[in-house]
Amino acid sequence: MKSNLIAAVAMTAALTLPAQANNIVDEWASTKAPAAPTLKPVTVDPKTTALLMLDFMNQNCGQRPRCVASIPAMKKLLDAARAAKATVVYSLIANTTAADVIKDVAPGAGEASVLSGPDKFLKTDLEKILKDNGITTVIAVGTSSNGNECDHSGRRYIGGRSLCRIQHRIHVHERAFGVSQDDIDEK
């Protein structure tokens, strides 16, 4: 009796639930992207803001056309950060040195770098570098968005602020380091 009741409930549920696709490809045409976020002006204090240049290596970025195409914009942002005397920190991938960073955005004298995997804080001095320089805000740019500046638990704090609220490819809109997004986007 109990097994018949369970079978009846299961059959009823199967017949009344909406059909679902077997995979994302089956749903592709009906899937809607969320609306683009509203861009808002930002002002940064170069004394408390760091520019994180993540993984701009010849070995990875240099092999991908879209990444290579972003280098002029990244150079413009980097030049503006340096002109504002903001802290700049680089991350390097395994088996590389600062000499392997793409030339146009390579570290300057005295700019720190950390050798890391996807979590730029894990087994590196990044947190110490940021704290020692009084950094409370970061602008993180790089070649991929698979967890770079945050651990996956969302617990990275500098100066009482969570770094994990920052999206990897931040869209600089107005006057970050004195450069607007229009200036960065110019060809």
C-alpha positions in Angstrom: 0.0 0.0 0.0 2.8 2.4 1.0 4.8 1.6 -2.1 1.7 2.2 -4.3 1.1 5.6 -2.7 4.8 6.6 -3.3 4.6 5.4 -6.9 1.3 7.4 -7.4 2.8 10.6 -6.0 5.9 10.2 -8.1 3.9 9.6 -11.3 1.6 12.6 -10.5 4.7 14.8 -9.9 6.3 13.7 -13.1 3.3 14.4 -15.2 2.5 17.8 -13.7 6.0 19.3 -13.5 7.1 21.4 -16.5 9.5 19.8 -18.9 13.1 20.7 -18.5 15.9 20.7 -21.0 18.6 18.2 -20.7 21.4 20.8 -20.9 22.1 24.5 -21.4 22.4 24.2 -25.2 18.7 23.1 -25.3 17.8 26.2 -23.3 20.1 28.6 -25.1 17.6 30.4 -27.3 15.2 31.0 -24.4 17.8 32.2 -21.9 17.8 35.9 -21.2 20.9 37.8 -20.1 20.5 40.1 -17.1 20.5 43.8 -17.8 23.8 45.6 -17.9 24.7 47.2 -14.7 24.4 51.0 -14.4 27.9 52.6 -14.6 28.5 55.1 -11.8 31.3 57.7 -11.4 34.1 56.6 -9.1 36.7 58.7 -7.4 39.7 57.0 -6.0 42.3 58.2 -3.5 45.7 57.1 -4.8 47.0 57.0 -1.2 44.6 54.2 -0.3 44.0 52.6 -3.7 46.1 49.9 -5.3 46.0 48.8 -8.9 46.4 45.0 -9.1 47.8 43.9 -12.4 46.9 40.2 -12.5 48.7 37.7 -14.8 49.6 39.9 -17.7 52.3 37.4 -18.7 53.7 36.6 -22.2 53.0 32.9 -21.5 49.2 33.4 -21.1 47.9 36.9 -22.1 50.5 37.1 -24.9 49.0 34.0 -26.5 45.4 35.2 -26.5 44.4 37.9 -29.0 41.6 39.5 -26.9 44.0 39.8 -24.0 46.7 41.3 -26.2 44.1 43.8 -27.6 43.4 45.0 -24.0 47.1 45.9 -23.4 46.9 49.6 -24.7 43.9 50.3 -22.3 45.7 48.6 -19.4 48.9 50.6 -20.1 46.8 53.8 -20.1 45.3 52.9 -16.7 48.7 51.8 -15.4 50.3 55.1 -16.5 47.5 57.0 -14.8 47.9 55.0 -11.5 51.7 55.6 -11.6 51.2 59.3 -12.3 48.9 59.5 -9.3 51.5 57.7 -7.2 49.1 54.8 -6.4 50.4 51.5 -5.2 50.8 49.0 -8.1 51.1 45.3 -7.4 51.6 42.5 -10.0 50.7 38.8 -9.8 52.8 36.3 -11.7 51.9 32.8 -12.8 53.9 29.7 -12.0 57.4 29.4 -13.4 57.7 33.0 -14.3 59.4 36.2 -13.1 58.6 39.9 -13.5 60.6 39.8 -16.7 57.9 37.6 -18.2 55.2 40.4 -17.9 54.2 41.8 -21.2 56.6 44.7 -21.9 54.1 47.5 -22.2 52.6 46.8 -18.7 55.7 45.4 -17.0 56.5 46.3 -13.4 58.4 49.5 -12.8 61.2 50.0 -10.2 60.0 49.3 -6.7 56.6 47.8 -7.8 55.8 44.6 -5.9 54.8 41.3 -7.4 53.5 38.0 -5.9 53.8 34.6 -7.4 50.4 33.0 -7.1 47.7 30.7 -8.4 44.0 31.8 -8.8 43.8 33.0 -5.2 46.3 35.9 -5.2 46.4 35.9 -1.3 47.1 32.2 -0.8 50.7 31.7 0.2 51.7 35.2 -0.9 52.5 38.5 0.7 49.7 40.3 -1.1 47.7 41.0 2.0 50.8 42.3 3.9 51.8 44.5 0.9 48.3 46.1 0.8 48.1 46.6 4.6 51.7 48.0 4.8 50.8 50.5 2.2 47.5 51.5 3.9 45.4 50.2 1.0 41.6 50.0 1.5 40.5 49.9 -2.1 41.8 48.0 -5.1 41.2 48.2 -8.8 41.9 44.7 -10.1 42.5 44.1 -13.8 43.7 40.9 -15.4 43.4 38.1 -17.9 40.7 35.9 -16.3 38.0 36.1 -13.7 38.2 32.7 -12.0 38.5 33.9 -8.4 41.7 36.0 -8.8 41.5 38.6 -6.0 39.3 36.8 -3.5 39.3 33.5 -1.8 36.0 31.6 -2.5 34.8 32.0 1.1 34.5 35.8 0.6 36.7 36.6 3.6 39.4 39.0 2.5 39.5 42.2 4.4 41.9 45.1 4.2 41.3 48.1 6.4 37.9 46.6 7.5 36.6 46.4 3.9 36.0 43.2 1.9 38.1 43.0 -1.2 35.7 40.3 -2.5 33.1 42.9 -3.3 35.3 44.0 -6.1 34.7 42.4 -9.4 37.8 41.2 -11.2 37.3 43.2 -14.4 36.2 46.4 -12.8 34.8 48.9 -15.3 36.5 52.2 -14.6 34.0 54.9 -15.5 34.9 58.4 -14.5 38.2 59.8 -13.3 39.8 56.8 -11.7 43.4 58.1 -11.4 42.3 61.0 -13.6 41.5 58.7 -16.6 37.9 58.2 -17.7 36.6 55.0 -19.3 36.2 57.0 -22.6 40.0 57.7 -22.4 40.7 54.0 -21.8 38.4 52.8 -24.6 39.9 55.1 -27.3 41.5 53.2 -30.0 
